Amino acid sequence: MFEQTEFFHQLSQMSPLFWVAFIPSFLAIYFLPSIVASFRNRQHLGKIFLANIPAGFSWIAWVALIVWAFTGKQKKSVEQTAT
């Protein structure tokens, strides 16, 4: 059985360069639904972001947020509201 102390020992043996690459990559993937919603100018970006925080622990919820980020309504731009 893999003991907890052995796990932490393995983590301490990893290179700092690994952590510099891993942490931003992990956060980018974890918050991918929020990033997609931001770039696609979605109306419910705040709700997607707030739901993204706990949903990252569940693949089903995370995939649902990705779908919502791609298919949700866009914000009305200033040009659309002025006409």
mmCIF file of the N, C-alpha and C atoms, coordinates in Angstrom:
data_MODEL
# 
_entry.id   MODEL 
# 
loop_
_atom_site.group_PDB 
_atom_site.id 
_atom_site.type_symbol 
_atom_site.label_atom_id 
_atom_site.label_alt_id 
_atom_site.label_comp_id 
_atom_site.label_asym_id 
_atom_site.label_entity_id 
_atom_site.label_seq_id 
_atom_site.pdbx_PDB_ins_code 
_atom_site.Cartn_x 
_atom_site.Cartn_y 
_atom_site.Cartn_z 
_atom_site.occupancy 
_atom_site.B_iso_or_equiv 
_atom_site.pdbx_formal_charge 
_atom_site.auth_seq_id 
_atom_site.auth_comp_id 
_atom_site.auth_asym_id 
_atom_site.auth_atom_id 
_atom_site.pdbx_PDB_model_num 
ATOM 1   N N  . MET A 1 1  ? 0.842   -1.188 0.000   1.00 0.00 ? 1  MET A N  1 
ATOM 2   C CA . MET A 1 1  ? 0.000   0.000  0.000   1.00 0.00 ? 1  MET A CA 1 
ATOM 3   C C  . MET A 1 1  ? 0.879   1.241  0.000   1.00 0.00 ? 1  MET A C  1 
ATOM 4   N N  . PHE A 1 2  ? 0.434   2.225  -0.735  1.00 0.00 ? 2  PHE A N  1 
ATOM 5   C CA . PHE A 1 2  ? 1.185   3.476  -0.870  1.00 0.00 ? 2  PHE A CA 1 
ATOM 6   C C  . PHE A 1 2  ? 0.890   4.357  0.334   1.00 0.00 ? 2  PHE A C  1 
ATOM 7   N N  . GLU A 1 3  ? 1.871   4.596  1.170   1.00 0.00 ? 3  GLU A N  1 
ATOM 8   C CA . GLU A 1 3  ? 1.663   5.362  2.393   1.00 0.00 ? 3  GLU A CA 1 
ATOM 9   C C  . GLU A 1 3  ? 1.731   6.856  2.123   1.00 0.00 ? 3  GLU A C  1 
ATOM 10  N N  . GLN A 1 4  ? 1.082   7.607  3.005   1.00 0.00 ? 4  GLN A N  1 
ATOM 11  C CA . GLN A 1 4  ? 1.022   9.052  2.847   1.00 0.00 ? 4  GLN A CA 1 
ATOM 12  C C  . GLN A 1 4  ? 2.412   9.685  2.962   1.00 0.00 ? 4  GLN A C  1 
ATOM 13  N N  . THR A 1 5  ? 3.230   9.211  3.871   1.00 0.00 ? 5  THR A N  1 
ATOM 14  C CA . THR A 1 5  ? 4.572   9.778  4.024   1.00 0.00 ? 5  THR A CA 1 
ATOM 15  C C  . THR A 1 5  ? 5.414   9.536  2.772   1.00 0.00 ? 5  THR A C  1 
ATOM 16  N N  . GLU A 1 6  ? 5.221   8.380  2.141   1.00 0.00 ? 6  GLU A N  1 
ATOM 17  C CA . GLU A 1 6  ? 5.938   8.098  0.896   1.00 0.00 ? 6  GLU A CA 1 
ATOM 18  C C  . GLU A 1 6  ? 5.480   9.034  -0.219  1.00 0.00 ? 6  GLU A C  1 
ATOM 19  N N  . PHE A 1 7  ? 4.179   9.334  -0.236  1.00 0.00 ? 7  PHE A N  1 
ATOM 20  C CA . PHE A 1 7  ? 3.628   10.255 -1.229  1.00 0.00 ? 7  PHE A CA 1 
ATOM 21  C C  . PHE A 1 7  ? 4.272   11.636 -1.092  1.00 0.00 ? 7  PHE A C  1 
ATOM 22  N N  . PHE A 1 8  ? 4.349   12.153 0.139   1.00 0.00 ? 8  PHE A N  1 
ATOM 23  C CA . PHE A 1 8  ? 4.957   13.464 0.345   1.00 0.00 ? 8  PHE A CA 1 
ATOM 24  C C  . PHE A 1 8  ? 6.456   13.444 0.053   1.00 0.00 ? 8  PHE A C  1 
ATOM 25  N N  . HIS A 1 9  ? 7.089   12.341 0.301   1.00 0.00 ? 9  HIS A N  1 
ATOM 26  C CA . HIS A 1 9  ? 8.505   12.205 -0.032  1.00 0.00 ? 9  HIS A CA 1 
ATOM 27  C C  . HIS A 1 9  ? 8.700   12.288 -1.552  1.00 0.00 ? 9  HIS A C  1 
ATOM 28  N N  . GLN A 1 10 ? 7.826   11.612 -2.306  1.00 0.00 ? 10 GLN A N  1 
ATOM 29  C CA . GLN A 1 10 ? 7.899   11.665 -3.770  1.00 0.00 ? 10 GLN A CA 1 
ATOM 30  C C  . GLN A 1 10 ? 7.655   13.096 -4.275  1.00 0.00 ? 10 GLN A C  1 
ATOM 31  N N  . LEU A 1 11 ? 6.704   13.799 -3.671  1.00 0.00 ? 11 LEU A N  1 
ATOM 32  C CA . LEU A 1 11 ? 6.443   15.185 -4.070  1.00 0.00 ? 11 LEU A CA 1 
ATOM 33  C C  . LEU A 1 11 ? 7.637   16.089 -3.808  1.00 0.00 ? 11 LEU A C  1 
ATOM 34  N N  . SER A 1 12 ? 8.313   15.874 -2.688  1.00 0.00 ? 12 SER A N  1 
ATOM 35  C CA . SER A 1 12 ? 9.462   16.713 -2.355  1.00 0.00 ? 12 SER A CA 1 
ATOM 36  C C  . SER A 1 12 ? 10.654  16.448 -3.272  1.00 0.00 ? 12 SER A C  1 
ATOM 37  N N  . GLN A 1 13 ? 10.688  15.304 -3.926  1.00 0.00 ? 13 GLN A N  1 
ATOM 38  C CA . GLN A 1 13 ? 11.786  14.966 -4.820  1.00 0.00 ? 13 GLN A CA 1 
ATOM 39  C C  . GLN A 1 13 ? 11.627  15.567 -6.217  1.00 0.00 ? 13 GLN A C  1 
ATOM 40  N N  . MET A 1 14 ? 10.452  16.113 -6.530  1.00 0.00 ? 14 MET A N  1 
ATOM 41  C CA . MET A 1 14 ? 10.220  16.663 -7.872  1.00 0.00 ? 14 MET A CA 1 
ATOM 42  C C  . MET A 1 14 ? 10.920  18.002 -8.028  1.00 0.00 ? 14 MET A C  1 
ATOM 43  N N  . SER A 1 15 ? 11.333  18.263 -9.239  1.00 0.00 ? 15 SER A N  1 
ATOM 44  C CA . SER A 1 15 ? 12.079  19.469 -9.571  1.00 0.00 ? 15 SER A CA 1 
ATOM 45  C C  . SER A 1 15 ? 11.209  20.718 -9.446  1.00 0.00 ? 15 SER A C  1 
ATOM 46  N N  . PRO A 1 16 ? 11.786  21.836 -9.002  1.00 0.00 ? 16 PRO A N  1 
ATOM 47  C CA . PRO A 1 16 ? 11.026  23.094 -8.974  1.00 0.00 ? 16 PRO A CA 1 
ATOM 48  C C  . PRO A 1 16 ? 10.560  23.511 -10.371 1.00 0.00 ? 16 PRO A C  1 
ATOM 49  N N  . LEU A 1 17 ? 11.318  23.155 -11.387 1.00 0.00 ? 17 LEU A N  1 
ATOM 50  C CA . LEU A 1 17 ? 10.921  23.466 -12.756 1.00 0.00 ? 17 LEU A CA 1 
ATOM 51  C C  . LEU A 1 17 ? 9.628   22.737 -13.122 1.00 0.00 ? 17 LEU A C  1 
ATOM 52  N N  . PHE A 1 18 ? 9.472   21.517 -12.616 1.00 0.00 ? 18 PHE A N  1 
ATOM 53  C CA . PHE A 1 18 ? 8.228   20.782 -12.829 1.00 0.00 ? 18 PHE A CA 1 
ATOM 54  C C  . PHE A 1 18 ? 7.060   21.551 -12.237 1.00 0.00 ? 18 PHE A C  1 
ATOM 55  N N  . TRP A 1 19 ? 7.213   22.058 -11.016 1.00 0.00 ? 19 TRP A N  1 
ATOM 56  C CA . TRP A 1 19 ? 6.126   22.783 -10.356 1.00 0.00 ? 19 TRP A CA 1 
ATOM 57  C C  . TRP A 1 19 ? 5.819   24.094 -11.067 1.00 0.00 ? 19 TRP A C  1 
ATOM 58  N N  . VAL A 1 20 ? 6.846   24.761 -11.597 1.00 0.00 ? 20 VAL A N  1 
ATOM 59  C CA . VAL A 1 20 ? 6.637   26.013 -12.331 1.00 0.00 ? 20 VAL A CA 1 
ATOM 60  C C  . VAL A 1 20 ? 5.812   25.758 -13.583 1.00 0.00 ? 20 VAL A C  1 
ATOM 61  N N  . ALA A 1 21 ? 5.972   24.620 -14.192 1.00 0.00 ? 21 ALA A N  1 
ATOM 62  C CA . ALA A 1 21 ? 5.191   24.278 -15.385 1.00 0.00 ? 21 ALA A CA 1 
ATOM 63  C C  . ALA A 1 21 ? 3.841   23.660 -15.026 1.00 0.00 ? 21 ALA A C  1 
ATOM 64  N N  . PHE A 1 22 ? 3.811   22.849 -13.969 1.00 0.00 ? 22 PHE A N  1 
ATOM 65  C CA . PHE A 1 22 ? 2.593   22.112 -13.629 1.00 0.00 ? 22 PHE A CA 1 
ATOM 66  C C  . PHE A 1 22 ? 1.486   23.002 -13.068 1.00 0.00 ? 22 PHE A C  1 
ATOM 67  N N  . ILE A 1 23 ? 1.810   23.885 -12.149 1.00 0.00 ? 23 ILE A N  1 
ATOM 68  C CA . ILE A 1 23 ? 0.780   24.675 -11.469 1.00 0.00 ? 23 ILE A CA 1 
ATOM 69  C C  . ILE A 1 23 ? 0.011   25.571 -12.435 1.00 0.00 ? 23 ILE A C  1 
ATOM 70  N N  . PRO A 1 24 ? 0.652   26.369 -13.306 1.00 0.00 ? 24 PRO A N  1 
ATOM 71  C CA . PRO A 1 24 ? -0.137  27.165 -14.257 1.00 0.00 ? 24 PRO A CA 1 
ATOM 72  C C  . PRO A 1 24 ? -0.934  26.301 -15.237 1.00 0.00 ? 24 PRO A C  1 
ATOM 73  N N  . SER A 1 25 ? -0.354  25.185 -15.653 1.00 0.00 ? 25 SER A N  1 
ATOM 74  C CA . SER A 1 25 ? -1.072  24.284 -16.568 1.00 0.00 ? 25 SER A CA 1 
ATOM 75  C C  . SER A 1 25 ? -2.308  23.704 -15.894 1.00 0.00 ? 25 SER A C  1 
ATOM 76  N N  . PHE A 1 26 ? -2.164  23.276 -14.660 1.00 0.00 ? 26 PHE A N  1 
ATOM 77  C CA . PHE A 1 26 ? -3.288  22.725 -13.911 1.00 0.00 ? 26 PHE A CA 1 
ATOM 78  C C  . PHE A 1 26 ? -4.390  23.759 -13.734 1.00 0.00 ? 26 PHE A C  1 
ATOM 79  N N  . LEU A 1 27 ? -4.024  24.980 -13.355 1.00 0.00 ? 27 LEU A N  1 
ATOM 80  C CA . LEU A 1 27 ? -5.027  26.033 -13.157 1.00 0.00 ? 27 LEU A CA 1 
ATOM 81  C C  . LEU A 1 27 ? -5.715  26.412 -14.459 1.00 0.00 ? 27 LEU A C  1 
ATOM 82  N N  . ALA A 1 28 ? -4.978  26.423 -15.561 1.00 0.00 ? 28 ALA A N  1 
ATOM 83  C CA . ALA A 1 28 ? -5.584  26.739 -16.859 1.00 0.00 ? 28 ALA A CA 1 
ATOM 84  C C  . ALA A 1 28 ? -6.610  25.688 -17.253 1.00 0.00 ? 28 ALA A C  1 
ATOM 85  N N  . ILE A 1 29 ? -6.304  24.429 -17.036 1.00 0.00 ? 29 ILE A N  1 
ATOM 86  C CA . ILE A 1 29 ? -7.250  23.360 -17.366 1.00 0.00 ? 29 ILE A CA 1 
ATOM 87  C C  . ILE A 1 29 ? -8.427  23.384 -16.394 1.00 0.00 ? 29 ILE A C  1 
ATOM 88  N N  . TYR A 1 30 ? -8.154  23.602 -15.112 1.00 0.00 ? 30 TYR A N  1 
ATOM 89  C CA . TYR A 1 30 ? -9.202  23.621 -14.094 1.00 0.00 ? 30 TYR A CA 1 
ATOM 90  C C  . TYR A 1 30 ? -10.224 24.722 -14.390 1.00 0.00 ? 30 TYR A C  1 
ATOM 91  N N  . PHE A 1 31 ? -9.737  25.899 -14.780 1.00 0.00 ? 31 PHE A N  1 
ATOM 92  C CA . PHE A 1 31 ? -10.617 27.035 -15.048 1.00 0.00 ? 31 PHE A CA 1 
ATOM 93  C C  . PHE A 1 31 ? -10.898 27.226 -16.536 1.00 0.00 ? 31 PHE A C  1 
ATOM 94  N N  . LEU A 1 32 ? -10.708 26.201 -17.340 1.00 0.00 ? 32 LEU A N  1 
ATOM 95  C CA . LEU A 1 32 ? -10.962 26.289 -18.771 1.00 0.00 ? 32 LEU A CA 1 
ATOM 96  C C  . LEU A 1 32 ? -12.386 26.748 -19.102 1.00 0.00 ? 32 LEU A C  1 
ATOM 97  N N  . PRO A 1 33 ? -13.428 26.269 -18.412 1.00 0.00 ? 33 PRO A N  1 
ATOM 98  C CA . PRO A 1 33 ? -14.769 26.785 -18.722 1.00 0.00 ? 33 PRO A CA 1 
ATOM 99  C C  . PRO A 1 33 ? -14.878 28.299 -18.536 1.00 0.00 ? 33 PRO A C  1 
ATOM 100 N N  . SER A 1 34 ? -14.269 28.830 -17.500 1.00 0.00 ? 34 SER A N  1 
ATOM 101 C CA . SER A 1 34 ? -14.300 30.271 -17.261 1.00 0.00 ? 34 SER A CA 1 
ATOM 102 C C  . SER A 1 34 ? -13.503 31.023 -18.325 1.00 0.00 ? 34 SER A C  1 
ATOM 103 N N  . ILE A 1 35 ? -12.385 30.463 -18.727 1.00 0.00 ? 35 ILE A N  1 
ATOM 104 C CA . ILE A 1 35 ? -11.558 31.092 -19.758 1.00 0.00 ? 35 ILE A CA 1 
ATOM 105 C C  . ILE A 1 35 ? -12.306 31.122 -21.085 1.00 0.00 ? 35 ILE A C  1 
ATOM 106 N N  . VAL A 1 36 ? -12.935 30.003 -21.441 1.00 0.00 ? 36 VAL A N  1 
ATOM 107 C CA . VAL A 1 36 ? -13.708 29.936 -22.686 1.00 0.00 ? 36 VAL A CA 1 
ATOM 108 C C  . VAL A 1 36 ? -14.862 30.935 -22.643 1.00 0.00 ? 36 VAL A C  1 
ATOM 109 N N  . ALA A 1 37 ? -15.578 30.983 -21.518 1.00 0.00 ? 37 ALA A N  1 
ATOM 110 C CA . ALA A 1 37 ? -16.706 31.909 -21.385 1.00 0.00 ? 37 ALA A CA 1 
ATOM 111 C C  . ALA A 1 37 ? -16.246 33.358 -21.504 1.00 0.00 ? 37 ALA A C  1 
ATOM 112 N N  . SER A 1 38 ? -15.074 33.656 -20.982 1.00 0.00 ? 38 SER A N  1 
ATOM 113 C CA . SER A 1 38 ? -14.537 35.014 -21.071 1.00 0.00 ? 38 SER A CA 1 
ATOM 114 C C  . SER A 1 38 ? -14.203 35.382 -22.512 1.00 0.00 ? 38 SER A C  1 
ATOM 115 N N  . PHE A 1 39 ? -13.519 34.501 -23.214 1.00 0.00 ? 39 PHE A N  1 
ATOM 116 C CA . PHE A 1 39 ? -13.145 34.786 -24.597 1.00 0.00 ? 39 PHE A CA 1 
ATOM 117 C C  . PHE A 1 39 ? -14.341 34.816 -25.534 1.00 0.00 ? 39 PHE A C  1 
ATOM 118 N N  . ARG A 1 40 ? -15.386 34.063 -25.210 1.00 0.00 ? 40 ARG A N  1 
ATOM 119 C CA . ARG A 1 40 ? -16.566 34.018 -26.060 1.00 0.00 ? 40 ARG A CA 1 
ATOM 120 C C  . ARG A 1 40 ? -17.628 35.038 -25.620 1.00 0.00 ? 40 ARG A C  1 
ATOM 121 N N  . ASN A 1 41 ? -17.263 35.897 -24.632 1.00 0.00 ? 41 ASN A N  1 
ATOM 122 C CA . ASN A 1 41 ? -18.104 37.011 -24.197 1.00 0.00 ? 41 ASN A CA 1 
ATOM 123 C C  . ASN A 1 41 ? -19.484 36.530 -23.749 1.00 0.00 ? 41 ASN A C  1 
ATOM 124 N N  . ARG A 1 42 ? -19.517 35.576 -22.840 1.00 0.00 ? 42 ARG A N  1 
ATOM 125 C CA . ARG A 1 42 ? -20.775 34.990 -22.392 1.00 0.00 ? 42 ARG A CA 1 
ATOM 126 C C  . ARG A 1 42 ? -21.444 35.847 -21.328 1.00 0.00 ? 42 ARG A C  1 
ATOM 127 N N  . GLN A 1 43 ? -22.773 35.881 -21.382 1.00 0.00 ? 43 GLN A N  1 
ATOM 128 C CA . GLN A 1 43 ? -23.576 36.689 -20.486 1.00 0.00 ? 43 GLN A CA 1 
ATOM 129 C C  . GLN A 1 43 ? -23.436 36.224 -19.032 1.00 0.00 ? 43 GLN A C  1 
ATOM 130 N N  . HIS A 1 44 ? -23.305 34.939 -18.803 1.00 0.00 ? 44 HIS A N  1 
ATOM 131 C CA . HIS A 1 44 ? -23.263 34.383 -17.456 1.00 0.00 ? 44 HIS A CA 1 
ATOM 132 C C  . HIS A 1 44 ? -21.846 34.015 -17.018 1.00 0.00 ? 44 HIS A C  1 
ATOM 133 N N  . LEU A 1 45 ? -20.875 34.819 -17.392 1.00 0.00 ? 45 LEU A N  1 
ATOM 134 C CA . LEU A 1 45 ? -19.480 34.540 -17.048 1.00 0.00 ? 45 LEU A CA 1 
ATOM 135 C C  . LEU A 1 45 ? -19.290 34.423 -15.544 1.00 0.00 ? 45 LEU A C  1 
ATOM 136 N N  . GLY A 1 46 ? -19.882 35.311 -14.782 1.00 0.00 ? 46 GLY A N  1 
ATOM 137 C CA . GLY A 1 46 ? -19.738 35.264 -13.322 1.00 0.00 ? 46 GLY A CA 1 
ATOM 138 C C  . GLY A 1 46 ? -20.287 33.978 -12.739 1.00 0.00 ? 46 GLY A C  1 
ATOM 139 N N  . LYS A 1 47 ? -21.449 33.547 -13.220 1.00 0.00 ? 47 LYS A N  1 
ATOM 140 C CA . LYS A 1 47 ? -22.045 32.310 -12.730 1.00 0.00 ? 47 LYS A CA 1 
ATOM 141 C C  . LYS A 1 47 ? -21.196 31.103 -13.132 1.00 0.00 ? 47 LYS A C  1 
ATOM 142 N N  . ILE A 1 48 ? -20.669 31.128 -14.346 1.00 0.00 ? 48 ILE A N  1 
ATOM 143 C CA . ILE A 1 48 ? -19.811 30.024 -14.793 1.00 0.00 ? 48 ILE A CA 1 
ATOM 144 C C  . ILE A 1 48 ? -18.552 29.972 -13.939 1.00 0.00 ? 48 ILE A C  1 
ATOM 145 N N  . PHE A 1 49 ? -17.971 31.135 -13.636 1.00 0.00 ? 49 PHE A N  1 
ATOM 146 C CA . PHE A 1 49 ? -16.771 31.165 -12.803 1.00 0.00 ? 49 PHE A CA 1 
ATOM 147 C C  . PHE A 1 49 ? -17.053 30.637 -11.406 1.00 0.00 ? 49 PHE A C  1 
ATOM 148 N N  . LEU A 1 50 ? -18.144 31.097 -10.789 1.00 0.00 ? 50 LEU A N  1 
ATOM 149 C CA . LEU A 1 50 ? -18.465 30.631 -9.442  1.00 0.00 ? 50 LEU A CA 1 
ATOM 150 C C  . LEU A 1 50 ? -18.782 29.138 -9.414  1.00 0.00 ? 50 LEU A C  1 
ATOM 151 N N  . ALA A 1 51 ? -19.446 28.648 -10.441 1.00 0.00 ? 51 ALA A N  1 
ATOM 152 C CA . ALA A 1 51 ? -19.744 27.220 -10.514 1.00 0.00 ? 51 ALA A CA 1 
ATOM 153 C C  . ALA A 1 51 ? -18.487 26.416 -10.827 1.00 0.00 ? 51 ALA A C  1 
ATOM 154 N N  . ASN A 1 52 ? -17.523 27.044 -11.467 1.00 0.00 ? 52 ASN A N  1 
ATOM 155 C CA . ASN A 1 52 ? -16.287 26.360 -11.848 1.00 0.00 ? 52 ASN A CA 1 
ATOM 156 C C  . ASN A 1 52 ? -15.433 25.993 -10.640 1.00 0.00 ? 52 ASN A C  1 
ATOM 157 N N  . ILE A 1 53 ? -15.513 26.768 -9.584  1.00 0.00 ? 53 ILE A N  1 
ATOM 158 C CA . ILE A 1 53 ? -14.667 26.516 -8.408  1.00 0.00 ? 53 ILE A CA 1 
ATOM 159 C C  . ILE A 1 53 ? -14.940 25.126 -7.816  1.00 0.00 ? 53 ILE A C  1 
ATOM 160 N N  . PRO A 1 54 ? -16.184 24.784 -7.449  1.00 0.00 ? 54 PRO A N  1 
ATOM 161 C CA . PRO A 1 54 ? -16.391 23.425 -6.939  1.00 0.00 ? 54 PRO A CA 1 
ATOM 162 C C  . PRO A 1 54 ? -16.531 22.380 -8.047  1.00 0.00 ? 54 PRO A C  1 
ATOM 163 N N  . ALA A 1 55 ? -16.921 22.791 -9.240  1.00 0.00 ? 55 ALA A N  1 
ATOM 164 C CA . ALA A 1 55 ? -17.170 21.824 -10.321 1.00 0.00 ? 55 ALA A CA 1 
ATOM 165 C C  . ALA A 1 55 ? -15.893 21.190 -10.840 1.00 0.00 ? 55 ALA A C  1 
ATOM 166 N N  . GLY A 1 56 ? -14.762 21.792 -10.588 1.00 0.00 ? 56 GLY A N  1 
ATOM 167 C CA . GLY A 1 56 ? -13.504 21.213 -11.036 1.00 0.00 ? 56 GLY A CA 1 
ATOM 168 C C  . GLY A 1 56 ? -13.216 19.856 -10.417 1.00 0.00 ? 56 GLY A C  1 
ATOM 169 N N  . PHE A 1 57 ? -13.847 19.566 -9.291  1.00 0.00 ? 57 PHE A N  1 
ATOM 170 C CA . PHE A 1 57 ? -13.643 18.272 -8.632  1.00 0.00 ? 57 PHE A CA 1 
ATOM 171 C C  . PHE A 1 57 ? -14.499 17.174 -9.252  1.00 0.00 ? 57 PHE A C  1 
ATOM 172 N N  . SER A 1 58 ? -15.437 17.542 -10.100 1.00 0.00 ? 58 SER A N  1 
ATOM 173 C CA . SER A 1 58 ? -16.334 16.568 -10.731 1.00 0.00 ? 58 SER A CA 1 
ATOM 174 C C  . SER A 1 58 ? -16.220 16.708 -12.244 1.00 0.00 ? 58 SER A C  1 
ATOM 175 N N  . TRP A 1 59 ? -15.827 15.637 -12.915 1.00 0.00 ? 59 TRP A N  1 
ATOM 176 C CA . TRP A 1 59 ? -15.684 15.702 -14.372 1.00 0.00 ? 59 TRP A CA 1 
ATOM 177 C C  . TRP A 1 59 ? -17.008 15.988 -15.051 1.00 0.00 ? 59 TRP A C  1 
ATOM 178 N N  . ILE A 1 60 ? -18.093 15.447 -14.528 1.00 0.00 ? 60 ILE A N  1 
ATOM 179 C CA . ILE A 1 60 ? -19.403 15.655 -15.148 1.00 0.00 ? 60 ILE A CA 1 
ATOM 180 C C  . ILE A 1 60 ? -19.792 17.129 -15.075 1.00 0.00 ? 60 ILE A C  1 
ATOM 181 N N  . ALA A 1 61 ? -19.648 17.733 -13.921 1.00 0.00 ? 61 ALA A N  1 
ATOM 182 C CA . ALA A 1 61 ? -19.984 19.150 -13.769 1.00 0.00 ? 61 ALA A CA 1 
ATOM 183 C C  . ALA A 1 61 ? -19.036 20.017 -14.598 1.00 0.00 ? 61 ALA A C  1 
ATOM 184 N N  . TRP A 1 62 ? -17.761 19.650 -14.654 1.00 0.00 ? 62 TRP A N  1 
ATOM 185 C CA . TRP A 1 62 ? -16.780 20.417 -15.427 1.00 0.00 ? 62 TRP A CA 1 
ATOM 186 C C  . TRP A 1 62 ? -17.128 20.399 -16.912 1.00 0.00 ? 62 TRP A C  1 
ATOM 187 N N  . VAL A 1 63 ? -17.506 19.221 -17.430 1.00 0.00 ? 63 VAL A N  1 
ATOM 188 C CA . VAL A 1 63 ? -17.896 19.107 -18.839 1.00 0.00 ? 63 VAL A CA 1 
ATOM 189 C C  . VAL A 1 63 ? -19.172 19.893 -19.094 1.00 0.00 ? 63 VAL A C  1 
ATOM 190 N N  . ALA A 1 64 ? -20.114 19.864 -18.160 1.00 0.00 ? 64 ALA A N  1 
ATOM 191 C CA . ALA A 1 64 ? -21.347 20.659 -18.311 1.00 0.00 ? 64 ALA A CA 1 
ATOM 192 C C  . ALA A 1 64 ? -21.023 22.146 -18.381 1.00 0.00 ? 64 ALA A C  1 
ATOM 193 N N  . LEU A 1 65 ? -20.067 22.607 -17.606 1.00 0.00 ? 65 LEU A N  1 
ATOM 194 C CA . LEU A 1 65 ? -19.671 24.016 -17.662 1.00 0.00 ? 65 LEU A CA 1 
ATOM 195 C C  . LEU A 1 65 ? -18.998 24.365 -18.984 1.00 0.00 ? 65 LEU A C  1 
ATOM 196 N N  . ILE A 1 66 ? -18.207 23.445 -19.522 1.00 0.00 ? 66 ILE A N  1 
ATOM 197 C CA . ILE A 1 66 ? -17.594 23.676 -20.841 1.00 0.00 ? 66 ILE A CA 1 
ATOM 198 C C  . ILE A 1 66 ? -18.686 23.846 -21.892 1.00 0.00 ? 66 ILE A C  1 
ATOM 199 N N  . VAL A 1 67 ? -19.681 22.976 -21.846 1.00 0.00 ? 67 VAL A N  1 
ATOM 200 C CA . VAL A 1 67 ? -20.790 23.067 -22.803 1.00 0.00 ? 67 VAL A CA 1 
ATOM 201 C C  . VAL A 1 67 ? -21.513 24.398 -22.634 1.00 0.00 ? 67 VAL A C  1 
ATOM 202 N N  . TRP A 1 68 ? -21.771 24.799 -21.382 1.00 0.00 ? 68 TRP A N  1 
ATOM 203 C CA . TRP A 1 68 ? -22.447 26.068 -21.116 1.00 0.00 ? 68 TRP A CA 1 
ATOM 204 C C  . TRP A 1 68 ? -21.604 27.235 -21.635 1.00 0.00 ? 68 TRP A C  1 
ATOM 205 N N  . ALA A 1 69 ? -20.294 27.175 -21.442 1.00 0.00 ? 69 ALA A N  1 
ATOM 206 C CA . ALA A 1 69 ? -19.410 28.256 -21.889 1.00 0.00 ? 69 ALA A CA 1 
ATOM 207 C C  . ALA A 1 69 ? -19.420 28.398 -23.413 1.00 0.00 ? 69 ALA A C  1 
ATOM 208 N N  . PHE A 1 70 ? -19.521 27.289 -24.116 1.00 0.00 ? 70 PHE A N  1 
ATOM 209 C CA . PHE A 1 70 ? -19.533 27.339 -25.577 1.00 0.00 ? 70 PHE A CA 1 
ATOM 210 C C  . PHE A 1 70 ? -20.904 27.692 -26.147 1.00 0.00 ? 70 PHE A C  1 
ATOM 211 N N  . THR A 1 71 ? -21.972 27.327 -25.458 1.00 0.00 ? 71 THR A N  1 
ATOM 212 C CA . THR A 1 71 ? -23.304 27.494 -26.043 1.00 0.00 ? 71 THR A CA 1 
ATOM 213 C C  . THR A 1 71 ? -24.141 28.582 -25.394 1.00 0.00 ? 71 THR A C  1 
ATOM 214 N N  . GLY A 1 72 ? -23.666 29.217 -24.349 1.00 0.00 ? 72 GLY A N  1 
ATOM 215 C CA . GLY A 1 72 ? -24.458 30.222 -23.642 1.00 0.00 ? 72 GLY A CA 1 
ATOM 216 C C  . GLY A 1 72 ? -24.685 31.476 -24.472 1.00 0.00 ? 72 GLY A C  1 
ATOM 217 N N  . LYS A 1 73 ? -25.565 32.336 -23.957 1.00 0.00 ? 73 LYS A N  1 
ATOM 218 C CA . LYS A 1 73 ? -25.874 33.600 -24.638 1.00 0.00 ? 73 LYS A CA 1 
ATOM 219 C C  . LYS A 1 73 ? -24.712 34.567 -24.504 1.00 0.00 ? 73 LYS A C  1 
ATOM 220 N N  . GLN A 1 74 ? -24.490 35.333 -25.575 1.00 0.00 ? 74 GLN A N  1 
ATOM 221 C CA . GLN A 1 74 ? -23.448 36.349 -25.543 1.00 0.00 ? 74 GLN A CA 1 
ATOM 222 C C  . GLN A 1 74 ? -23.985 37.614 -24.892 1.00 0.00 ? 74 GLN A C  1 
ATOM 223 N N  . LYS A 1 75 ? -23.065 38.401 -24.312 1.00 0.00 ? 75 LYS A N  1 
ATOM 224 C CA . LYS A 1 75 ? -23.440 39.702 -23.781 1.00 0.00 ? 75 LYS A CA 1 
ATOM 225 C C  . LYS A 1 75 ? -23.807 40.598 -24.942 1.00 0.00 ? 75 LYS A C  1 
ATOM 226 N N  . LYS A 1 76 ? -24.695 41.509 -24.698 1.00 0.00 ? 76 LYS A N  1 
ATOM 227 C CA . LYS A 1 76 ? -25.028 42.501 -25.741 1.00 0.00 ? 76 LYS A CA 1 
ATOM 228 C C  . LYS A 1 76 ? -23.910 43.531 -25.752 1.00 0.00 ? 76 LYS A C  1 
ATOM 229 N N  . SER A 1 77 ? -23.403 43.787 -26.928 1.00 0.00 ? 77 SER A N  1 
ATOM 230 C CA . SER A 1 77 ? -22.324 44.758 -27.050 1.00 0.00 ? 77 SER A CA 1 
ATOM 231 C C  . SER A 1 77 ? -22.892 46.169 -26.997 1.00 0.00 ? 77 SER A C  1 
ATOM 232 N N  . VAL A 1 78 ? -22.029 47.136 -26.844 1.00 0.00 ? 78 VAL A N  1 
ATOM 233 C CA . VAL A 1 78 ? -22.439 48.526 -26.766 1.00 0.00 ? 78 VAL A CA 1 
ATOM 234 C C  . VAL A 1 78 ? -23.092 48.948 -28.077 1.00 0.00 ? 78 VAL A C  1 
ATOM 235 N N  . GLU A 1 79 ? -22.588 48.438 -29.207 1.00 0.00 ? 79 GLU A N  1 
ATOM 236 C CA . GLU A 1 79 ? -23.150 48.798 -30.496 1.00 0.00 ? 79 GLU A CA 1 
ATOM 237 C C  . GLU A 1 79 ? -24.570 48.271 -30.653 1.00 0.00 ? 79 GLU A C  1 
ATOM 238 N N  . GLN A 1 80 ? -24.863 47.066 -30.132 1.00 0.00 ? 80 GLN A N  1 
ATOM 239 C CA . GLN A 1 80 ? -26.183 46.493 -30.241 1.00 0.00 ? 80 GLN A CA 1 
ATOM 240 C C  . GLN A 1 80 ? -27.196 47.237 -29.369 1.00 0.00 ? 80 GLN A C  1 
ATOM 241 N N  . THR A 1 81 ? -26.776 47.709 -28.207 1.00 0.00 ? 81 THR A N  1 
ATOM 242 C CA . THR A 1 81 ? -27.700 48.411 -27.319 1.00 0.00 ? 81 THR A CA 1 
ATOM 243 C C  . THR A 1 81 ? -27.942 49.844 -27.766 1.00 0.00 ? 81 THR A C  1 
ATOM 244 N N  . ALA A 1 82 ? -27.019 50.426 -28.530 1.00 0.00 ? 82 ALA A N  1 
ATOM 245 C CA . ALA A 1 82 ? -27.156 51.817 -28.972 1.00 0.00 ? 82 ALA A CA 1 
ATOM 246 C C  . ALA A 1 82 ? -28.132 51.953 -30.142 1.00 0.00 ? 82 ALA A C  1 
ATOM 247 N N  . THR A 1 83 ? -28.340 50.895 -30.894 1.00 0.00 ? 83 THR A N  1 
ATOM 248 C CA . THR A 1 83 ? -29.223 51.001 -32.063 1.00 0.00 ? 83 THR A CA 1 
ATOM 249 C C  . THR A 1 83 ? -30.657 50.711 -31.711 1.00 0.00 ? 83 THR A C  1 
# 
